[in-house]
Amino acid sequence: MRLVLLFAVTAMLYGCAGKPPLDGSGEFAPSTELTVYNALDKAQAKTDQSRSILTAYDRFRVGVEPLEQERKSILQNWRTLDRTAPQFDTRARQLAARWAAMAQRQIVLAATFDRAVASTLTQQQWLAWQKSIEDSRRARYQRTPAGIKDSDTPGRHRRGGGDTDGD
């Protein structure tokens, strides 16, 4: 019961934010194609390695695209739930279960992709890949005193309730 409640609260808090603080759904969302190409470059991947990783990346993207629609659906349903309705608790638990299943699928897909990359690259290349991906995430979402700045939308900062104009 506590786990279901935790997922419901997480979904609620997530739904209140204008944008998640990391790519799509955090650590388990796919990086952009440009980020993957940059990471391949930083890792000095050979042509056959790059081909293998890009094939795995394409499979990952195809798998997570429906999950983004599911995430949006769950959040929309959460936002429109009538908190005074007698069925509120039941419906919240149902949404929490959907959220948990979606998160599980996303983590499994991310793990499959990471495993494909790690098993394709040498140890030194893998370390360079990881550093490049992490550097990209840090550069995209910088913590600032005004909130989280999304570098893809210059001048916009997010505070708890949504986007506001910033400098």
Secondary structure as a PSIPRED ss2 file (coil, helix, strand):
# PSIPRED VFORMAT (PSIPRED V4.0)

   1 M C   1.000  0.000  0.000
   2 R H   0.000  1.000  0.000
   3 L H   0.000  1.000  0.000
   4 V H   0.000  1.000  0.000
   5 L H   0.000  1.000  0.000
   6 L H   0.000  1.000  0.000
   7 F H   0.000  1.000  0.000
   8 A H   0.000  1.000  0.000
   9 V H   0.000  1.000  0.000
  10 T H   0.000  1.000  0.000
  11 A H   0.000  1.000  0.000
  12 M H   0.000  1.000  0.000
  13 L H   0.000  1.000  0.000
  14 Y H   0.000  1.000  0.000
  15 G H   0.000  1.000  0.000
  16 C H   0.000  1.000  0.000
  17 A C   1.000  0.000  0.000
  18 G C   1.000  0.000  0.000
  19 K C   1.000  0.000  0.000
  20 P C   1.000  0.000  0.000
  21 P C   1.000  0.000  0.000
  22 L C   1.000  0.000  0.000
  23 D C   1.000  0.000  0.000
  24 G C   1.000  0.000  0.000
  25 S C   1.000  0.000  0.000
  26 G H   0.000  1.000  0.000
  27 E H   0.000  1.000  0.000
  28 F H   0.000  1.000  0.000
  29 A C   1.000  0.000  0.000
  30 P C   1.000  0.000  0.000
  31 S C   1.000  0.000  0.000
  32 T C   1.000  0.000  0.000
  33 E H   0.000  1.000  0.000
  34 L H   0.000  1.000  0.000
  35 T H   0.000  1.000  0.000
  36 V H   0.000  1.000  0.000
  37 Y H   0.000  1.000  0.000
  38 N H   0.000  1.000  0.000
  39 A H   0.000  1.000  0.000
  40 L H   0.000  1.000  0.000
  41 D H   0.000  1.000  0.000
  42 K H   0.000  1.000  0.000
  43 A C   1.000  0.000  0.000
  44 Q C   1.000  0.000  0.000
  45 A C   1.000  0.000  0.000
  46 K C   1.000  0.000  0.000
  47 T H   0.000  1.000  0.000
  48 D H   0.000  1.000  0.000
  49 Q H   0.000  1.000  0.000
  50 S H   0.000  1.000  0.000
  51 R H   0.000  1.000  0.000
  52 S H   0.000  1.000  0.000
  53 I H   0.000  1.000  0.000
  54 L H   0.000  1.000  0.000
  55 T H   0.000  1.000  0.000
  56 A H   0.000  1.000  0.000
  57 Y H   0.000  1.000  0.000
  58 D H   0.000  1.000  0.000
  59 R H   0.000  1.000  0.000
  60 F H   0.000  1.000  0.000
  61 R H   0.000  1.000  0.000
  62 V H   0.000  1.000  0.000
  63 G H   0.000  1.000  0.000
  64 V H   0.000  1.000  0.000
  65 E H   0.000  1.000  0.000
  66 P H   0.000  1.000  0.000
  67 L H   0.000  1.000  0.000
  68 E H   0.000  1.000  0.000
  69 Q H   0.000  1.000  0.000
  70 E H   0.000  1.000  0.000
  71 R H   0.000  1.000  0.000
  72 K H   0.000  1.000  0.000
  73 S H   0.000  1.000  0.000
  74 I H   0.000  1.000  0.000
  75 L H   0.000  1.000  0.000
  76 Q H   0.000  1.000  0.000
  77 N H   0.000  1.000  0.000
  78 W H   0.000  1.000  0.000
  79 R H   0.000  1.000  0.000
  80 T H   0.000  1.000  0.000
  81 L C   1.000  0.000  0.000
  82 D C   1.000  0.000  0.000
  83 R C   1.000  0.000  0.000
  84 T C   1.000  0.000  0.000
  85 A C   1.000  0.000  0.000
  86 P C   1.000  0.000  0.000
  87 Q C   1.000  0.000  0.000
  88 F H   0.000  1.000  0.000
  89 D H   0.000  1.000  0.000
  90 T H   0.000  1.000  0.000
  91 R H   0.000  1.000  0.000
  92 A H   0.000  1.000  0.000
  93 R H   0.000  1.000  0.000
  94 Q H   0.000  1.000  0.000
  95 L H   0.000  1.000  0.000
  96 A H   0.000  1.000  0.000
  97 A H   0.000  1.000  0.000
  98 R H   0.000  1.000  0.000
  99 W H   0.000  1.000  0.000
 100 A H   0.000  1.000  0.000
 101 A H   0.000  1.000  0.000
 102 M H   0.000  1.000  0.000
 103 A H   0.000  1.000  0.000
 104 Q H   0.000  1.000  0.000
 105 R H   0.000  1.000  0.000
 106 Q H   0.000  1.000  0.000
 107 I H   0.000  1.000  0.000
 108 V H   0.000  1.000  0.000
 109 L H   0.000  1.000  0.000
 110 A H   0.000  1.000  0.000
 111 A H   0.000  1.000  0.000
 112 T H   0.000  1.000  0.000
 113 F H   0.000  1.000  0.000
 114 D H   0.000  1.000  0.000
 115 R H   0.000  1.000  0.000
 116 A H   0.000  1.000  0.000
 117 V H   0.000  1.000  0.000
 118 A H   0.000  1.000  0.000
 119 S H   0.000  1.000  0.000
 120 T H   0.000  1.000  0.000
 121 L C   1.000  0.000  0.000
 122 T C   1.000  0.000  0.000
 123 Q H   0.000  1.000  0.000
 124 Q H   0.000  1.000  0.000
 125 Q H   0.000  1.000  0.000
 126 W H   0.000  1.000  0.000
 127 L H   0.000  1.000  0.000
 128 A H   0.000  1.000  0.000
 129 W H   0.000  1.000  0.000
 130 Q H   0.000  1.000  0.000
 131 K H   0.000  1.000  0.000
 132 S H   0.000  1.000  0.000
 133 I H   0.000  1.000  0.000
 134 E H   0.000  1.000  0.000
 135 D H   0.000  1.000  0.000
 136 S H   0.000  1.000  0.000
 137 R H   0.000  1.000  0.000
 138 R H   0.000  1.000  0.000
 139 A H   0.000  1.000  0.000
 140 R H   0.000  1.000  0.000
 141 Y E   0.000  0.000  1.000
 142 Q E   0.000  0.000  1.000
 143 R E   0.000  0.000  1.000
 144 T E   0.000  0.000  1.000
 145 P C   1.000  0.000  0.000
 146 A C   1.000  0.000  0.000
 147 G E   0.000  0.000  1.000
 148 I E   0.000  0.000  1.000
 149 K E   0.000  0.000  1.000
 150 D E   0.000  0.000  1.000
 151 S C   1.000  0.000  0.000
 152 D C   1.000  0.000  0.000
 153 T C   1.000  0.000  0.000
 154 P C   1.000  0.000  0.000
 155 G C   1.000  0.000  0.000
 156 R E   0.000  0.000  1.000
 157 H E   0.000  0.000  1.000
 158 R E   0.000  0.000  1.000
 159 R E   0.000  0.000  1.000
 160 G C   1.000  0.000  0.000
 161 G C   1.000  0.000  0.000
 162 G E   0.000  0.000  1.000
 163 D E   0.000  0.000  1.000
 164 T E   0.000  0.000  1.000
 165 D E   0.000  0.000  1.000
 166 G C   1.000  0.000  0.000
 167 D C   1.000  0.000  0.000
